[in-house]
Amino acid sequence: MYFFVCFNKNSSKLWYICTQQTTPAYRRCALGVVFYFILLPKLKIYTKPSLTYQEQLELLKKRGLTIEDPDKAIHLLGNLSYYRLTGYLYPMLKDPKEDHIFKEKSTFENAFKIYCFDRELKQLLSGEIEKIEVSFRSKITKDCLET
């Protein structure tokens, strides 16, 4: 399998995967787009069927997660994605985690609260880190100008 990056005239990147070898290592098309091909290792084919938001919710319920407001949960699955939220559900899993069974009193709403806390913490830290970065750059610039 080959992976290639396409740079158009605006220098924006478009990513593609193809299955046939192409020589030379790059090709230019009529629109002035250059393709760079890179050989990728054999990728694992994803065979799990995709689930609707309702099916994802049913799967979580079947694994023991309490969902107090199914409509809100489906809305969140649609806007945040199942995989983003499962990171916040992970601590709620019983051991062994590979069984994907939730501890008693684990709720979807608690996972969402943890997600909201994490998002707000990142926003607060990001603002403070920016202040430190600007101050640090200012001091480096001053030191460079003095030498």
C-alpha positions as CSV (number, residue, x, y, z in Angstrom):
1,M,0.0,0.0,0.0
2,Y,1.3,3.5,-0.8
3,F,0.5,6.7,0.9
4,F,0.9,10.0,-0.8
5,V,0.7,13.7,0.0
6,C,-0.6,16.1,-2.5
7,F,0.4,19.7,-2.5
8,N,-1.7,22.0,-4.6
9,K,-0.8,25.6,-5.7
10,N,-2.0,27.0,-2.4
11,S,0.4,24.8,-0.5
12,S,-2.5,23.1,1.3
13,K,-2.1,19.3,1.8
14,L,-4.5,16.6,0.7
15,W,-3.8,13.1,1.9
16,Y,-4.5,10.0,-0.1
17,I,-3.9,6.3,0.1
18,C,-3.6,4.2,-3.0
19,T,-2.9,0.5,-3.6
20,Q,-0.6,0.5,-6.6
21,Q,3.0,1.4,-6.9
22,T,3.8,4.5,-9.0
23,T,7.2,5.4,-10.4
24,P,8.9,7.8,-10.2
25,A,8.5,8.7,-6.5
26,Y,6.5,11.8,-7.5
27,R,4.1,12.7,-10.3
28,R,2.9,16.1,-11.5
29,C,-0.6,16.3,-12.9
30,A,-2.0,18.8,-15.4
31,L,-3.3,21.1,-12.5
32,G,0.2,21.6,-11.2
33,V,-0.3,19.3,-8.3
34,V,2.7,17.2,-7.1
35,F,2.2,13.8,-5.5
36,Y,4.8,12.3,-3.3
37,F,4.5,8.6,-2.7
38,I,5.7,6.8,0.4
39,L,5.6,3.1,1.0
40,L,3.7,2.2,4.1
41,P,3.9,-1.0,6.0
42,K,1.1,-3.5,5.6
43,L,-1.9,-1.8,7.4
44,K,-4.4,-3.8,9.4
45,I,-7.8,-3.8,7.7
46,Y,-10.5,-2.5,10.1
47,T,-13.3,-5.1,10.0
48,K,-15.7,-4.0,12.7
49,P,-18.9,-2.7,11.3
50,S,-19.8,0.9,12.0
51,L,-22.6,1.4,14.5
52,T,-25.3,4.1,14.5
53,Y,-25.4,6.4,17.6
54,Q,-28.4,4.4,18.9
55,E,-26.4,1.1,18.5
56,Q,-23.4,2.7,20.3
57,L,-25.7,3.7,23.1
58,E,-27.2,0.2,23.3
59,L,-23.7,-1.3,23.4
60,L,-22.7,1.0,26.3
61,K,-26.0,0.0,28.2
62,K,-25.3,-3.7,27.5
63,R,-21.9,-3.3,29.1
64,G,-23.5,-1.9,32.3
65,L,-23.3,1.9,31.8
66,T,-26.2,3.8,33.2
67,I,-27.6,6.4,30.8
68,E,-30.1,8.8,32.4
69,D,-30.9,10.9,29.3
70,P,-30.6,8.8,26.1
71,D,-31.5,11.8,23.8
72,K,-28.7,13.9,25.2
73,A,-26.3,10.9,25.1
74,I,-27.1,10.4,21.4
75,H,-26.6,14.1,20.7
76,L,-23.2,14.0,22.5
77,L,-22.1,10.8,20.6
78,G,-23.0,12.6,17.4
79,N,-21.1,15.8,18.2
80,L,-18.1,14.5,20.3
81,S,-17.8,10.9,18.9
82,Y,-17.9,7.6,20.7
83,Y,-14.1,7.3,20.7
84,R,-13.5,10.7,22.3
85,L,-15.9,9.9,25.1
86,T,-14.7,6.3,25.7
87,G,-11.4,7.8,27.0
88,Y,-13.4,9.3,29.8
89,L,-15.3,6.1,30.4
90,Y,-12.1,4.0,30.7
91,P,-11.6,4.6,34.4
92,M,-15.2,3.4,35.0
93,L,-14.4,-0.1,33.6
94,K,-14.0,-3.1,35.9
95,D,-10.8,-5.1,35.9
96,P,-9.8,-6.7,33.6
97,K,-10.5,-3.7,31.3
98,E,-10.4,-5.9,28.2
99,D,-13.9,-7.3,29.2
100,H,-15.4,-3.8,28.7
101,I,-17.8,-4.2,31.6
102,F,-18.6,-1.0,33.7
103,K,-18.4,-0.7,37.4
104,E,-21.6,-0.2,39.3
105,K,-22.9,3.4,39.4
106,S,-21.0,4.3,36.3
107,T,-23.0,6.8,34.3
108,F,-22.6,8.4,30.9
109,E,-23.4,11.8,32.5
110,N,-20.4,11.4,34.9
111,A,-18.1,10.7,31.9
112,F,-19.4,13.8,30.2
113,K,-18.8,15.9,33.4
114,I,-15.2,14.6,33.4
115,Y,-14.9,15.6,29.7
116,C,-16.2,19.1,30.4
117,F,-13.8,19.5,33.4
118,D,-10.9,18.3,31.2
119,R,-11.9,20.8,28.4
120,E,-12.1,23.7,30.8
121,L,-8.8,22.8,32.4
122,K,-7.1,22.7,29.0
123,Q,-8.5,26.1,28.2
124,L,-7.3,27.6,31.4
125,L,-3.8,26.1,31.1
126,S,-3.6,27.1,27.4
127,G,-4.1,30.7,28.3
128,E,-1.5,30.6,31.1
129,I,1.0,28.7,29.0
130,E,0.6,31.4,26.3
131,K,1.5,34.1,28.8
132,I,4.6,32.2,29.8
133,E,5.6,31.6,26.2
134,V,5.3,35.3,25.3
135,S,7.2,36.4,28.3
136,F,10.0,33.8,27.6
137,R,10.3,34.9,24.0
138,S,10.4,38.6,25.1
139,K,13.3,37.8,27.5
140,I,15.2,35.8,24.8
141,T,14.8,38.6,22.3
142,K,16.0,41.2,24.8
143,D,19.0,39.0,25.6
144,C,19.8,38.5,22.0
145,L,19.7,42.2,21.2
146,E,22.0,43.0,24.1
147,T,24.7,40.7,23.0
